[in-house]
Every structure is written in structure tokens, then in C-alpha cells.
Amino acid sequence: MKKSNDNFFEKSYAVARLIPLGRVTSYGAIATYLGTARSARMVGWAMNASHNDDSVPAHRVVNKKGLLTGKMHFDGTNLMQQLLESEGIRIVDNQIQDFETVFWNPSEESIL
């Protein structure tokens, strides 16, 4: 029997897979794109549950202020930051620099 959130998680993963290299989006932006604007936390749960699926770039999903709030869910102390930095994103004190420039809004920039 499928859990009711399985489909939501899969939809969240589909959007996350569209985030371009070197860009980030927020939990809320994904939730809004999916028509469930008040479900940002559930998108976070989906990203946390995705760590066994290398096709989901969960490291590119951050909070609405550009903070790496999900970093504790990655293996290693700074894996989330290291993955983002390897894509050219600058981070200082767990905060993405030039957040407005690297922010990718799925509601404006993609169509599933």
C-alpha cells in the first residue's frame, strides 16, 4: 500500500531534478509550483528522504533566505556546502551569497 505522501515526494523530486547546475531553489518555491504553497515543510521532508537517490539534487534546495537549513541531513559535516561550492555557488556562514542571482523559480522558469 502506498503512503499518501509518496506521490507528493515524487513530484517534489521531479521539480528538484530540473534545477540547473549552479542554481538553487527553496522548499516553498517547489511547494508553490506544485500548487501546495503551504507545504514547504513537506518538500523538506521529501528532500530529506531522497538521499538514497543520487538523481535528486536535494543540495540545491534551501530555505527562502538562502540558508542551508537541511545540511544536517547530508552525510559529512559540510557535504551540502561542498556540493554547492563545487557548482560555483558561494556560501558564507551557511548562507548562499548572491542568492537572488542563483535562485531558480520553477513557477517562472520551467514546465513539467
C-alpha positions as CSV (number, residue, x, y, z in Angstrom):
1,M,0.0,0.0,0.0
2,K,1.4,3.4,-1.0
3,K,1.6,6.2,1.6
4,S,-0.3,9.3,0.6
5,N,2.8,11.4,0.6
6,D,4.6,9.1,-1.9
7,N,3.1,10.9,-4.9
8,F,3.9,14.4,-3.4
9,F,7.5,13.3,-2.8
10,E,7.9,12.1,-6.4
11,K,6.5,15.4,-7.7
12,S,9.0,17.2,-5.5
13,Y,11.8,15.1,-6.8
14,A,10.7,15.8,-10.4
15,V,11.0,19.5,-9.8
16,A,14.3,19.2,-8.0
17,R,15.7,17.3,-10.9
18,L,15.0,20.4,-13.1
19,I,17.1,22.8,-11.0
20,P,20.0,23.8,-13.2
21,L,23.6,23.2,-12.2
22,G,24.9,26.2,-10.2
23,R,21.4,27.3,-9.2
24,V,19.2,26.8,-6.1
25,T,15.6,27.0,-5.2
26,S,13.6,26.9,-2.0
27,Y,11.3,24.4,-0.4
28,G,8.5,27.0,-0.7
29,A,9.1,27.6,-4.4
30,I,8.7,23.9,-5.1
31,A,5.6,23.7,-2.9
32,T,4.1,26.7,-4.7
33,Y,4.9,25.3,-8.1
34,L,3.1,22.1,-7.1
35,G,0.0,24.1,-6.1
36,T,0.5,23.5,-2.4
37,A,2.1,26.7,-1.3
38,R,1.7,25.9,2.4
39,S,3.6,22.6,2.1
40,A,7.2,23.8,2.2
41,R,7.9,21.7,5.2
42,M,6.7,18.6,3.3
43,V,9.0,19.4,0.5
44,G,11.8,19.5,3.1
45,W,10.8,16.0,4.3
46,A,10.8,14.8,0.7
47,M,14.4,16.2,0.1
48,N,15.5,14.5,3.4
49,A,14.0,11.2,2.2
50,S,15.8,11.5,-1.1
51,H,19.3,10.9,0.0
52,N,19.5,7.4,-1.4
53,D,18.5,8.6,-4.8
54,D,21.5,10.3,-6.5
55,S,19.3,11.6,-9.3
56,V,17.7,14.1,-6.8
57,P,19.9,17.2,-6.3
58,A,18.5,17.9,-2.8
59,H,21.5,20.0,-2.0
60,R,20.1,22.6,-4.4
61,V,17.0,23.1,-2.2
62,V,17.4,25.6,0.6
63,N,15.2,27.8,2.8
64,K,13.6,31.0,1.5
65,K,16.5,33.2,2.8
66,G,19.2,31.0,1.2
67,L,20.2,29.3,4.4
68,L,21.5,25.7,4.3
69,T,18.9,24.6,6.8
70,G,18.9,21.0,5.5
71,K,22.7,20.5,5.8
72,M,22.5,18.2,8.8
73,H,20.6,15.6,6.7
74,F,23.7,15.1,4.5
75,D,26.5,12.7,5.2
76,G,29.6,14.5,6.4
77,T,29.8,17.8,8.2
78,N,29.7,20.1,5.2
79,L,28.7,17.9,2.3
80,M,25.7,20.1,1.2
81,Q,28.0,23.2,1.2
82,Q,30.8,21.3,-0.6
83,L,28.3,20.1,-3.3
84,L,27.0,23.7,-3.8
85,E,30.5,25.2,-3.9
86,S,31.6,22.6,-6.5
87,E,28.8,24.1,-8.7
88,G,30.2,27.6,-8.2
89,I,27.8,28.8,-5.5
90,R,29.5,31.0,-2.8
91,I,28.5,30.3,0.8
92,V,29.4,32.2,3.9
93,D,28.2,31.1,7.4
94,N,25.7,28.7,5.9
95,Q,24.2,31.4,3.7
96,I,24.2,31.5,0.0
97,Q,25.8,34.7,-1.4
98,D,24.1,36.5,-4.3
99,F,21.0,34.4,-3.5
100,E,18.8,36.4,-5.8
101,T,21.2,35.8,-8.7
102,V,21.4,32.0,-8.3
103,F,17.8,31.5,-7.2
104,W,15.8,29.4,-9.7
105,N,12.0,29.8,-9.5
106,P,10.2,26.7,-11.0
107,S,7.0,28.7,-11.4
108,E,8.8,31.2,-13.7
109,E,11.5,29.1,-15.4
110,S,10.2,25.6,-16.1
111,I,7.3,23.5,-17.2
112,L,7.0,19.9,-16.1
